[in-house]
Amino acid sequence: MKNILFKTLMGLALVMLSLSGCKDGFYDDYKAQAVDNHGKTQNSMIYTAVTSSGQNEFLAYAVDATTTETEIGIIPVVLSGTGTAKEDIHVKFVLALDSLDSYNTANETDYIMPGDVGTPAFTLLDEGVATIAKGSSVGYLKIKTIPNDYFVDQAYAFPYKIESIQESGYTLSANHNFGIVSIVPKNAYDGKYHAVGALVGHPTLSGPIDYSGFTMTSVSQYAVTFNSVFGTNGKFGVEVKATIDPNTNLVTLVATANSSAPLAFADADNHYDPATKTFKLHFGWGTRDETLTLTYTGPR
């Protein structure tokens, strides 16, 4: 079983931005969501948009690590089309533990719902109602919780589905109507990096790398994910998980379940320099061989 564990201490992981309330920018991915309007007028469909693909509506949501109780918009609910709501639209969410069970079974994970004895405490705000305000196209199911409470050895996730829409005249999407969100505090490695190096073994894209848009996204206290790159602005579908040993600063690389290809090799001396916030990595997939020096430039 692939255990997805949250270890103790400082910033952890999976998008995003700082905790400053519920804003439309939290989930830019929703704009790319494909929606079947089932013959209804374009602006009548209501759907969730945790991810742009909607494959399983799961997101590990990286937020700023803090000991302060913070309001977080965990699941976006969207009015389809390019127009905005002509009135406040109130969308009621309820727990969907069956969706979490299905996700765990399909992905060999062991997420559980927070809130039982001994688990992180949270408050579901507005009695589970997400409001798409008049003049907007997105609202959020909101909670209040302390992000640093999730520095524990158990993986937690919030599974909710839409139960009803208070106002008439709107249709609920038949397939995009739920979301599963795991809150992961950002770790010390999360952020933007400048990548320089080289790619060899690709028939058309081999050559030097000088990529300023490189990002690393937290997935646990000592692990981040990133995509392999080429040139000055290119990114492959090879997604890599980097786990940093906090004692030796050695870095172990493996392909994630979302990767388009497994890794063929990764050097045993891949490492991170905490003084300069720099990674030195060498790995490959298929016939491709990539060498990267990643220098931290700021938060995502």
C-alpha positions in Angstrom: 0.0 0.0 0.0 1.3 3.4 -0.9 1.0 5.2 2.4 0.8 9.0 2.0 2.0 10.2 5.4 2.2 13.6 7.0 5.2 13.8 9.3 5.5 16.2 12.2 6.9 19.8 12.1 7.2 22.8 9.7 5.7 23.4 6.4 4.4 20.6 4.2 2.4 20.1 0.7 0.0 19.7 -3.4 -1.5 24.6 -6.5 -1.3 27.1 -4.5 -1.3 30.3 -2.5 -1.2 31.9 0.9 -4.2 31.7 3.3 -5.9 35.0 2.9 -9.5 33.9 2.9 -11.6 32.5 0.1 -10.8 34.1 -3.3 -11.5 33.2 -6.9 -7.7 32.8 -7.4 -7.5 29.8 -5.0 -8.5 27.4 -7.8 -7.7 28.8 -11.2 -8.0 25.2 -12.5 -11.8 25.4 -12.4 -11.8 27.6 -15.5 -10.6 24.7 -17.6 -13.2 22.2 -16.3 -15.1 20.4 -19.1 -18.9 20.4 -18.3 -21.8 18.7 -20.0 -24.8 21.0 -19.8 -27.2 18.3 -20.8 -29.1 20.6 -23.1 -29.7 23.3 -20.5 -28.8 26.9 -21.1 -25.1 27.5 -20.7 -25.3 29.4 -17.4 -27.6 27.0 -15.6 -25.1 24.2 -14.7 -23.6 24.0 -11.2 -20.5 21.9 -10.7 -17.5 21.3 -8.5 -14.0 22.1 -9.9 -11.4 20.8 -7.5 -9.1 19.9 -10.5 -9.2 20.9 -14.1 -9.3 17.3 -15.4 -12.1 16.1 -13.1 -10.6 12.6 -13.2 -11.2 11.9 -9.5 -11.8 15.4 -8.1 -8.9 14.9 -5.7 -6.5 17.7 -4.7 -3.7 17.9 -2.2 -3.9 21.6 -1.4 -0.7 23.2 -0.2 -1.3 26.1 2.2 0.9 28.3 4.3 2.0 26.6 7.5 0.6 28.4 10.5 -0.5 27.8 14.1 -3.3 30.3 13.6 -6.9 29.2 13.0 -7.5 30.0 9.3 -10.4 30.1 6.9 -9.8 28.0 3.9 -12.0 27.5 0.8 -11.6 23.8 0.2 -14.0 23.0 -2.6 -14.9 25.4 -5.4 -18.4 25.3 -6.8 -18.9 27.0 -10.2 -21.6 28.4 -12.4 -20.8 27.2 -15.9 -20.3 29.4 -18.9 -18.6 32.8 -19.2 -21.4 34.8 -17.5 -21.8 35.6 -13.9 -24.6 34.8 -11.4 -27.6 37.1 -11.6 -28.4 36.3 -8.0 -26.8 34.7 -4.9 -26.8 31.0 -5.5 -26.7 28.8 -2.4 -25.2 25.3 -2.8 -25.5 22.8 0.1 -22.7 20.3 0.6 -22.8 17.1 2.7 -20.2 14.5 3.6 -19.3 11.9 0.9 -17.4 9.2 2.8 -18.1 6.7 0.1 -16.2 8.9 -2.4 -13.2 8.9 -0.1 -13.4 5.1 0.3 -13.5 4.7 -3.5 -10.5 7.0 -3.9 -8.5 5.1 -1.3 -9.3 1.7 -2.9 -8.5 2.9 -6.4 -5.2 4.6 -5.4 -4.0 2.4 -2.5 -4.0 5.3 -0.1 -5.3 5.6 3.4 -6.9 9.0 3.8 -9.4 9.5 6.6 -11.8 12.3 7.4 -10.6 14.7 10.0 -12.6 15.6 13.1 -12.8 12.4 15.2 -11.2 12.0 18.6 -7.5 12.6 18.3 -7.6 14.1 14.8 -7.2 17.7 13.7 -10.2 19.8 14.6 -12.1 22.0 12.1 -15.2 24.0 11.8 -17.5 23.7 8.7 -18.6 27.2 8.0 -22.0 28.5 6.9 -23.5 25.1 7.7 -21.9 23.6 4.6 -23.4 26.1 2.2 -21.2 27.5 -0.5 -22.5 30.8 -2.0 -21.8 31.9 -5.6 -22.4 35.6 -5.0 -24.3 37.7 -7.5 -21.8 39.0 -10.1 -19.4 36.1 -9.5 -19.1 32.6 -11.1 -17.5 30.7 -8.2 -18.0 30.1 -4.5 -16.3 27.9 -1.9 -17.2 25.3 0.7 -15.3 26.8 3.6 -13.7 25.5 6.7 -11.8 27.0 9.6 -8.8 25.0 10.9 -5.2 25.2 12.0 -2.9 24.0 9.2 -0.1 23.0 11.4 -2.4 20.5 13.1 -1.9 18.4 10.0 1.7 17.7 10.8 0.9 14.2 11.9 1.5 10.6 10.8 -2.0 10.2 9.3 -3.2 11.4 5.9 -6.5 13.4 6.2 -8.9 14.5 3.5 -12.2 16.3 3.3 -14.8 14.5 1.1 -17.9 16.5 0.3 -20.6 16.4 -2.4 -23.4 18.7 -3.4 -26.7 17.8 -1.9 -28.9 20.5 -3.3 -29.1 24.0 -4.8 -31.4 26.4 -2.9 -32.5 28.5 -5.9 -34.5 27.1 -8.8 -33.5 27.1 -12.4 -30.1 25.5 -12.0 -29.0 22.0 -12.9 -26.4 20.0 -10.9 -23.7 18.3 -12.9 -24.2 14.5 -12.9 -20.5 13.7 -12.7 -18.7 16.8 -11.3 -20.6 17.2 -8.1 -18.1 16.2 -5.4 -14.6 17.0 -4.2 -11.9 15.4 -2.0 -9.3 17.8 -0.6 -6.3 17.1 1.5 -4.8 20.1 3.3 -1.0 20.1 3.3 1.0 22.9 4.9 3.8 24.1 2.7 7.2 22.7 3.6 10.6 24.4 3.5 11.3 23.3 -0.1 8.0 24.5 -1.6 8.3 27.4 -4.1 9.6 28.8 -7.3 13.1 27.9 -8.6 15.4 28.8 -11.5 16.4 25.6 -13.2 19.6 25.3 -15.3 21.1 22.2 -16.7 20.8 19.9 -19.7 18.6 17.3 -21.3 20.1 14.6 -23.5 18.5 11.6 -25.3 15.5 13.4 -26.7 15.2 13.3 -30.5 14.2 17.0 -30.8 14.3 18.7 -27.4 17.8 17.8 -26.2 19.9 20.8 -25.2 20.6 23.3 -22.4 17.9 24.1 -19.8 17.4 27.6 -18.5 13.9 27.6 -17.1 12.7 30.3 -14.7 9.2 29.0 -14.2 10.2 25.8 -12.3 8.1 25.0 -9.3 8.2 22.5 -6.4 4.9 21.6 -4.6 4.7 20.2 -1.1 3.3 16.7 -0.6 4.6 16.0 2.9 6.9 17.6 5.4 10.1 16.5 3.6 8.8 15.9 0.1 7.9 17.9 -3.0 6.8 17.1 -6.5 8.0 18.7 -9.8 7.9 18.1 -13.5 10.9 17.4 -15.7 11.7 20.3 -18.1 13.4 21.3 -21.3 14.7 24.5 -22.9 13.6 27.8 -21.4 9.9 27.3 -21.0 9.0 23.6 -21.6 7.6 21.0 -19.2 7.2 17.2 -19.6 4.5 15.0 -18.1 7.1 13.2 -16.1 6.2 14.1 -12.6 8.8 13.3 -9.9 8.6 13.1 -6.1 11.7 14.4 -4.3 12.1 13.3 -0.7 14.8 15.1 1.3 16.5 13.5 4.2 16.6 16.3 6.8 19.7 14.8 8.4 21.9 14.2 5.3 20.1 16.5 2.8 20.3 13.6 0.3 17.4 13.6 -2.1 15.6 10.4 -3.3 13.7 10.7 -6.6 10.8 8.5 -7.7 8.1 9.0 -10.4 4.6 9.7 -9.0 1.5 7.8 -9.9 0.6 10.8 -12.2 3.8 10.6 -14.1 3.7 9.8 -17.9 6.8 7.5 -17.4 8.7 5.8 -14.6 12.2 6.9 -13.8 15.0 4.8 -15.3 17.6 6.0 -12.8 18.3 8.7 -10.2 21.7 9.4 -8.8 22.3 8.3 -5.2 24.2 11.6 -4.5 21.3 13.9 -5.5 21.2 16.5 -2.8 19.9 19.8 -1.4 22.0 22.6 0.1 19.9 24.4 2.8 22.4 27.3 3.0 21.8 28.3 -0.6 18.4 26.6 -1.1 19.7 24.8 -4.1 19.0 21.3 -5.4 21.5 19.3 -7.5 19.7 16.5 -9.3 20.5 13.9 -12.0 17.9 11.5 -13.2 16.4 9.9 -16.3 13.4 8.2 -17.9 13.4 6.1 -21.1 16.4 7.3 -23.1 16.2 10.8 -21.6 18.9 12.0 -19.2 18.4 15.2 -17.2 20.8 17.2 -15.1 19.3 20.1 -13.0 20.6 22.7 -10.6 17.5 24.3 -9.0 17.9 27.6 -7.1 15.1 28.9 -5.0 13.7 32.3 -6.2 10.6 32.8 -4.0 7.3 31.4 -2.8 4.7 30.1 -5.3 
